[in-house]
């Protein structure tokens, strides 16, 4: 079976996000005063082949923990759909 994973990797809420802070300030500077607390992350899409959804989820979790995110500084969530 083939699956597609849509993964979002974001800085942990307890950590400063310098990119997000800079974007928040710039947005205020150009007239978006209603915007606050921008957080910048990564969106990753991947296809994976596995015998079932549970195995695919295990593999996506492994990939996120080992290479796609830095568990010390980032968290992740994802959706998995059969294609």
BAFIVEX-155429 format. One record per atom (N, C-alpha, C, O, CB): atom name; x, y, z. Coordinates in steps of 0.001 Angstrom, whole numbers. Each point is the difference from the previous one (the first is absolute). Glycine has a CB too. Layout:
<atoms>
+----+---------+---------+---------+
!  a !       X !       Y !       Z !
+----+---------+---------+---------+
! CA !       X !       Y !       Z !
...
+----+---------+---------+---------+
</atoms>
This chain:
<atoms>
+----+---------+---------+---------+
!  a !       X !       Y !       Z !
+----+---------+---------+---------+
!  N !     842 !   -1172 !       0 !
! CA !    -842 !    1172 !       0 !
!  C !     888 !    1236 !       0 !
!  O !    1079 !      13 !     593 !
! CB !   -2925 !   -1252 !     620 !
!  N !    1374 !    2265 !   -1882 !
! CA !     716 !    1277 !     -20 !
!  C !    -770 !    1020 !     821 !
!  O !   -1230 !      56 !      -5 !
! CB !    2201 !    -568 !   -2272 !
!  N !    -183 !    1318 !    2984 !
! CA !    -574 !    1054 !     837 !
!  C !     721 !    1308 !    -298 !
!  O !    1135 !      14 !    -477 !
! CB !   -1751 !   -1683 !    2292 !
!  N !     -67 !    2754 !   -1523 !
! CA !     639 !    1315 !     -65 !
!  C !     -88 !     618 !    1391 !
!  O !   -1062 !      33 !     622 !
! CB !     470 !     276 !   -3099 !
!  N !    1722 !     174 !    2942 !
! CA !      69 !     657 !    1307 !
!  C !     203 !    1495 !    -222 !
!  O !     874 !     419 !    -759 !
! CB !      76 !   -2513 !    1862 !
!  N !   -1760 !    2874 !    -436 !
! CA !     128 !    1457 !       9 !
!  C !     488 !     355 !    1400 !
!  O !    -746 !    -119 !     972 !
! CB !   -1120 !     501 !   -2736 !
!  N !    3121 !      55 !    1866 !
! CA !     663 !     195 !    1292 !
!  C !     244 !    1488 !     246 !
!  O !     464 !     718 !    -885 !
! CB !     628 !   -2987 !     693 !
!  N !   -1408 !    2715 !    1392 !
! CA !     309 !    1369 !     425 !
!  C !     994 !     -70 !    1148 !
!  O !    -250 !    -656 !    1012 !
! CB !   -2040 !    1503 !   -1734 !
!  N !    3412 !    -171 !     558 !
! CA !    1036 !      68 !    1026 !
!  C !      61 !    1453 !     465 !
!  O !     184 !     917 !    -800 !
! CB !    1161 !   -2872 !    -208 !
!  N !   -1506 !    2144 !    2328 !
! CA !     -37 !    1357 !     557 !
!  C !     925 !     102 !    1200 !
!  O !     229 !    -986 !     701 !
! CB !   -2591 !    1274 !   -1500 !
!  N !    2900 !     917 !    1037 !
! CA !     794 !     194 !    1216 !
!  C !    -889 !    -247 !    1227 !
!  O !   -1192 !     306 !     -23 !
! CB !    2699 !    1382 !   -1163 !
!  N !    -929 !   -2232 !    2237 !
! CA !    -753 !    -195 !    1232 !
!  C !    -503 !    1341 !     522 !
!  O !     699 !    1010 !     -84 !
! CB !     671 !   -3055 !     624 !
!  N !   -2564 !    2049 !      -9 !
! CA !    -609 !    1249 !     477 !
!  C !     812 !     648 !    1116 !
!  O !     -62 !    1217 !     178 !
! CB !   -2166 !   -2128 !    -805 !
!  N !    2988 !     117 !    1381 !
! CA !     781 !     536 !    1113 !
!  C !    1286 !     680 !    -463 !
!  O !     676 !     654 !     794 !
! CB !   -1628 !   -2443 !     644 !
!  N !    1294 !    1637 !   -2729 !
! CA !    1232 !     592 !    -525 !
!  C !    -280 !    1241 !    -824 !
!  O !   -1051 !     116 !    -631 !
! CB !    2087 !   -2370 !     614 !
!  N !    -106 !    3164 !      26 !
! CA !     -82 !    1197 !    -828 !
!  C !      89 !    -393 !   -1468 !
!  O !     799 !    -862 !    -367 !
! CB !     231 !    2260 !    2201 !
!  N !   -1842 !    -775 !   -2669 !
! CA !      34 !    -217 !   -1443 !
!  C !     458 !    1314 !    -642 !
!  O !    -833 !     854 !    -305 !
! CB !   -1038 !   -2629 !     392 !
!  N !    3198 !    1951 !    -300 !
! CA !     497 !    1274 !    -518 !
!  C !    -587 !     367 !   -1369 !
!  O !    -286 !    1169 !    -257 !
! CB !    2378 !   -1584 !    1529 !
!  N !   -2270 !    -571 !   -2140 !
! CA !    -600 !     284 !   -1313 !
!  C !   -1426 !     506 !     174 !
!  O !    -394 !     995 !    -609 !
! CB !    1834 !   -2766 !    -463 !
!  N !   -2208 !    1082 !    1905 !
! CA !   -1383 !     402 !     237 !
!  C !     -84 !    1382 !     621 !
!  O !    -871 !     795 !    -352 !
! CB !     259 !   -3186 !     624 !
!  N !    1525 !    2677 !     658 !
! CA !      23 !    1314 !     648 !
!  C !     299 !    1101 !   -1028 !
!  O !    -624 !    1061 !      23 !
! CB !    1380 !   -2138 !    2142 !
!  N !     197 !     819 !   -3062 !
! CA !     349 !     979 !   -1032 !
!  C !   -1175 !     225 !    -954 !
!  O !    -284 !    1135 !    -383 !
! CB !    2701 !   -1824 !     551 !
!  N !   -3093 !    -388 !    -547 !
! CA !   -1150 !     135 !    -903 !
!  C !   -1137 !     734 !     701 !
!  O !    -658 !     846 !    -606 !
! CB !    1315 !   -2968 !    -584 !
!  N !    -891 !    1806 !    2454 !
! CA !   -1040 !     706 !     759 !
!  C !     267 !    1498 !       2 !
!  O !    -909 !     790 !    -254 !
! CB !     570 !   -2817 !    1699 !
!  N !    1576 !    2426 !   -1160 !
! CA !     342 !    1418 !      54 !
!  C !    -151 !     653 !   -1371 !
!  O !    -542 !    1099 !    -114 !
! CB !    2122 !   -1567 !    2003 !
!  N !   -1101 !    -207 !   -2919 !
! CA !     -87 !     564 !   -1359 !
!  C !   -1458 !     163 !    -427 !
!  O !    -358 !     991 !    -638 !
! CB !    2568 !   -2055 !      54 !
!  N !   -3040 !     101 !     932 !
! CA !   -1421 !     115 !    -354 !
!  C !    -627 !    1212 !     679 !
!  O !    -799 !     711 !    -611 !
! CB !     663 !   -3204 !     326 !
!  N !     491 !    2731 !    1540 !
! CA !    -505 !    1194 !     698 !
!  C !     511 !    1270 !    -689 !
!  O !    -733 !     978 !    -142 !
! CB !     654 !   -2261 !    2327 !
!  N !    1358 !    1251 !   -2612 !
! CA !     602 !    1160 !    -667 !
!  C !    -715 !     361 !   -1302 !
!  O !     -62 !    1172 !    -370 !
! CB !    2245 !   -1804 !    1387 !
!  N !   -2719 !    -367 !   -1709 !
! CA !    -634 !     279 !   -1296 !
!  C !   -1530 !      45 !      89 !
!  O !    -690 !     -64 !   -1017 !
! CB !    2639 !   -1036 !     -88 !
!  N !   -2470 !    1211 !    2334 !
! CA !   -1426 !     268 !     145 !
!  C !    -868 !   -1165 !     448 !
!  O !   -1224 !     128 !      18 !
! CB !    1583 !    1519 !   -1729 !
!  N !     229 !   -2768 !    2071 !
! CA !    -783 !   -1130 !     499 !
!  C !      56 !     -27 !    1526 !
!  O !     507 !    -951 !     596 !
! CB !     -41 !    -364 !   -2713 !
!  N !    -990 !    2364 !    2739 !
! CA !     108 !     150 !    1456 !
!  C !    -787 !   -1069 !     757 !
!  O !     258 !    -242 !    1179 !
! CB !      42 !    2689 !   -1520 !
!  N !   -1243 !   -3078 !    -323 !
! CA !    -805 !   -1027 !     661 !
!  C !     714 !   -1356 !      95 !
!  O !    -496 !    -910 !     665 !
! CB !   -1526 !    2097 !   -1500 !
!  N !    3173 !   -1328 !     181 !
! CA !     743 !   -1263 !      -3 !
!  C !     919 !     -75 !    1220 !
!  O !     660 !     977 !     353 !
! CB !    -755 !   -1049 !   -2878 !
!  N !     127 !   -1099 !    3163 !
! CA !     868 !    -204 !    1163 !
!  C !     500 !   -1446 !      17 !
!  O !    -633 !    -899 !    -554 !
! CB !    -622 !    2681 !    1860 !
!  N !    2392 !   -1981 !    -665 !
! CA !     530 !   -1331 !     282 !
!  C !     130 !    -910 !   -1218 !
!  O !    -468 !   -1138 !      29 !
! CB !    -526 !    1386 !    2188 !
!  N !    1616 !     232 !   -3270 !
! CA !     260 !    -823 !   -1184 !
!  C !    1028 !   -1063 !     380 !
!  O !     983 !     294 !     680 !
! CB !   -1502 !    1642 !   -2270 !
!  N !     288 !   -3163 !    1152 !
! CA !     945 !   -1110 !     192 !
!  C !     322 !    -540 !   -1388 !
!  O !    -902 !    -232 !    -805 !
! CB !     -16 !    -366 !    3143 !
!  N !    2190 !     398 !   -2616 !
! CA !     450 !    -483 !   -1304 !
!  C !     472 !   -1436 !     151 !
!  O !     779 !    -312 !     901 !
! CB !    -118 !    2648 !   -1632 !
!  N !   -1135 !   -3213 !    -157 !
! CA !     384 !   -1406 !      43 !
!  C !     222 !    -545 !   -1402 !
!  O !     239 !     745 !    -950 !
! CB !   -1524 !   -1023 !    3075 !
!  N !    1199 !   -1035 !   -2227 !
! CA !     195 !    -688 !   -1275 !
!  C !   -1221 !    -872 !    -287 !
!  O !    -620 !    -544 !     914 !
! CB !    3145 !     557 !    -608 !
!  N !   -2854 !    -133 !   -1582 !
! CA !   -1032 !    -928 !    -444 !
!  C !     665 !    -997 !    -937 !
!  O !     640 !     392 !    -976 !
! CB !   -2501 !    1352 !    1207 !
!  N !    1713 !   -3018 !      60 !
! CA !     652 !   -1058 !    -773 !
!  C !   -1070 !    -976 !    -468 !
!  O !    -856 !    -413 !     783 !
! CB !    3026 !     657 !     530 !
!  N !   -2123 !    -608 !   -2576 !
! CA !    -891 !   -1009 !    -555 !
!  C !     852 !   -1164 !    -469 !
!  O !    1005 !     190 !    -685 !
! CB !   -2724 !    1549 !     -13 !
!  N !    1314 !   -2941 !    1070 !
! CA !     727 !   -1168 !    -497 !
!  C !    -962 !   -1141 !    -269 !
!  O !   -1050 !    -120 !     632 !
! CB !    3093 !     822 !     638 !
!  N !   -1654 !   -1545 !   -2234 !
! CA !    -738 !   -1219 !    -292 !
!  C !     751 !   -1156 !     640 !
!  O !    1230 !     -30 !      14 !
! CB !   -2154 !     972 !   -2197 !
!  N !     167 !   -1889 !    2710 !
! CA !     609 !   -1152 !     658 !
!  C !    -804 !   -1248 !    -342 !
!  O !   -1230 !      33 !     -49 !
! CB !    2107 !    1421 !    1933 !
!  N !    -173 !   -2541 !   -2119 !
! CA !    -641 !   -1283 !    -240 !
!  C !     109 !    -841 !    1256 !
!  O !    1074 !    -109 !     592 !
! CB !    -550 !     222 !   -3058 !
!  N !   -1649 !    -713 !    2876 !
! CA !     -15 !    -854 !    1187 !
!  C !   -1150 !    -992 !    -125 !
!  O !    -930 !     203 !    -780 !
! CB !    1944 !    1637 !    2211 !
!  N !    -935 !   -2910 !    -654 !
! CA !   -1045 !   -1024 !     -44 !
!  C !   -1333 !     491 !     550 !
!  O !   -1061 !    -453 !    -430 !
! CB !    2837 !   -1253 !     652 !
!  N !   -1718 !    2641 !     738 !
! CA !   -1237 !     539 !     563 !
!  C !     269 !    1387 !     591 !
!  O !    1141 !     461 !      47 !
! CB !   -1988 !   -2806 !     447 !
!  N !    -225 !    2995 !     -48 !
! CA !     107 !    1383 !     487 !
!  C !     838 !      81 !    1280 !
!  O !     749 !     961 !     179 !
! CB !   -2988 !    -458 !   -1205 !
!  N !    2129 !   -1479 !    1906 !
! CA !     753 !      22 !    1254 !
!  C !    1505 !     -31 !    -260 !
!  O !     758 !     733 !     635 !
! CB !   -2668 !   -1886 !     512 !
!  N !    2339 !     308 !   -2076 !
! CA !    1422 !     -74 !    -347 !
!  C !     453 !    1314 !    -640 !
!  O !    1082 !     503 !     303 !
! CB !   -1265 !   -3008 !    -623 !
!  N !    -645 !    3051 !    -557 !
! CA !     332 !    1281 !    -632 !
!  C !     159 !    1088 !    1055 !
!  O !     921 !     814 !     -79 !
! CB !   -2166 !   -1499 !   -1998 !
!  N !     348 !     702 !    3069 !
! CA !      88 !     996 !    1072 !
!  C !    1281 !    -172 !     811 !
!  O !     644 !     988 !     355 !
! CB !   -3146 !    -917 !    -243 !
!  N !    2873 !   -1302 !     181 !
! CA !    1262 !    -258 !     710 !
!  C !    1185 !     547 !    -772 !
!  O !     885 !     633 !     576 !
! CB !   -1883 !   -2681 !     436 !
!  N !    1016 !    1805 !   -2313 !
! CA !    1115 !     433 !    -841 !
!  C !      60 !    1523 !     -96 !
!  O !    1083 !     584 !      41 !
! CB !   -1263 !   -2716 !   -1346 !
!  N !    -977 !    2772 !    1179 !
! CA !     -35 !    1470 !     -47 !
!  C !     488 !     564 !    1330 !
!  O !     783 !     950 !      19 !
! CB !   -2709 !    -998 !   -1665 !
!  N !    1475 !    -524 !    2748 !
! CA !     479 !     443 !    1324 !
!  C !    1512 !    -135 !     101 !
!  O !     677 !     916 !     467 !
! CB !   -2864 !   -1595 !     556 !
!  N !    2720 !    -466 !   -1461 !
! CA !    1454 !    -210 !      29 !
!  C !     721 !    1053 !    -835 !
!  O !     994 !     579 !     439 !
! CB !   -1364 !   -3041 !    -116 !
!  N !    -139 !    2704 !   -1531 !
! CA !     635 !     986 !    -882 !
!  C !     -24 !    1387 !     635 !
!  O !     990 !     729 !     -53 !
! CB !   -1671 !   -2083 !   -1953 !
!  N !    -447 !    1713 !    2606 !
! CA !    -108 !    1318 !     637 !
!  C !     962 !     123 !    1172 !
!  O !     655 !    1029 !     165 !
! CB !   -3053 !    -902 !    -863 !
!  N !    2484 !   -1172 !    1510 !
! CA !     873 !      41 !    1179 !
!  C !    1476 !     -60 !    -350 !
!  O !     824 !     580 !     707 !
! CB !   -2635 !   -1657 !     566 !
!  N !    2163 !     382 !   -2358 !
! CA !    1411 !    -215 !    -328 !
!  C !     593 !    1015 !    -965 !
!  O !    1194 !     291 !      74 !
! CB !   -1621 !   -2658 !     318 !
!  N !    -391 !    2915 !   -1305 !
! CA !     605 !     872 !   -1022 !
!  C !    -817 !    1253 !    -327 !
!  O !     584 !    1034 !    -324 !
! CB !     438 !   -3072 !    -608 !
!  N !   -2333 !    1978 !    1005 !
! CA !    -811 !    1132 !    -465 !
!  C !    -189 !    1087 !    1049 !
!  O !    -337 !    1137 !    -332 !
! CB !    -819 !   -2717 !   -1158 !
!  N !    1372 !    1234 !    2757 !
! CA !    -124 !    1014 !    1059 !
!  C !    1123 !    -185 !    1010 !
!  O !     620 !   -1060 !      86 !
! CB !   -3133 !    1155 !    -390 !
!  N !    2754 !     953 !    1056 !
! CA !     952 !     -53 !    1107 !
!  C !    -838 !     -35 !    1278 !
!  O !    -524 !    1032 !     417 !
! CB !    2373 !     243 !   -1712 !
!  N !   -1984 !   -2453 !    1925 !
! CA !    -896 !    -128 !    1152 !
!  C !     326 !     938 !    1163 !
!  O !    -863 !     261 !     837 !
! CB !     566 !   -2605 !   -1510 !
!  N !    1505 !    2843 !     738 !
! CA !     372 !     933 !    1071 !
!  C !    -653 !    1358 !    -216 !
!  O !    -341 !     690 !     960 !
! CB !    2524 !   -1892 !    -667 !
!  N !   -2356 !    1583 !   -1553 !
! CA !    -490 !    1345 !    -320 !
!  C !   -1338 !      33 !    -731 !
!  O !    -646 !    1047 !     -63 !
! CB !    2996 !    -375 !     -31 !
!  N !   -2772 !   -1811 !    -462 !
! CA !   -1183 !      -5 !    -859 !
!  C !    -954 !   -1134 !     376 !
!  O !     401 !   -1031 !     540 !
! CB !     966 !    2039 !   -2386 !
!  N !   -2629 !    -779 !    1541 !
! CA !   -1009 !   -1024 !      91 !
!  C !    -573 !    -226 !   -1383 !
!  O !     238 !     795 !    -908 !
! CB !    -766 !    -186 !    3299 !
!  N !    -222 !   -1681 !   -2561 !
! CA !    -592 !    -271 !   -1308 !
!  C !   -1377 !    -625 !     172 !
!  O !    -312 !    -597 !    1030 !
! CB !    2602 !     296 !   -2035 !
!  N !   -3092 !     454 !     -22 !
! CA !   -1254 !    -751 !    -129 !
!  C !    -170 !    -301 !   -1476 !
!  O !     642 !     619 !    -848 !
! CB !   -1715 !     483 !    2904 !
!  N !     212 !   -2046 !   -2355 !
! CA !    -185 !    -371 !   -1405 !
!  C !   -1359 !    -655 !    -198 !
!  O !    -647 !    -464 !     939 !
! CB !    3130 !     172 !   -1209 !
!  N !   -2881 !     276 !    -992 !
! CA !   -1151 !    -780 !    -419 !
!  C !     514 !   -1038 !    -979 !
!  O !     981 !     227 !    -707 !
! CB !   -2617 !    1711 !    1047 !
!  N !     972 !   -3068 !    -375 !
! CA !     394 !   -1091 !    -883 !
!  C !   -1219 !    -483 !    -736 !
!  O !   -1003 !    -355 !     620 !
! CB !    2886 !    -317 !     898 !
!  N !   -1812 !     652 !   -2846 !
! CA !   -1131 !    -430 !    -822 !
!  C !     471 !   -1062 !    -976 !
!  O !    1104 !      73 !    -540 !
! CB !   -2208 !    2187 !     758 !
!  N !     261 !   -3234 !    -429 !
! CA !     302 !   -1009 !   -1009 !
!  C !    -245 !     597 !   -1385 !
!  O !    -985 !     703 !    -222 !
! CB !     369 !   -2584 !    1822 !
!  N !    1533 !    1586 !   -2527 !
! CA !    -186 !     494 !   -1377 !
!  C !     -64 !   -1152 !    -970 !
!  O !    -154 !     212 !   -1202 !
! CB !    1351 !    1899 !    1770 !
+----+---------+---------+---------+
</atoms>
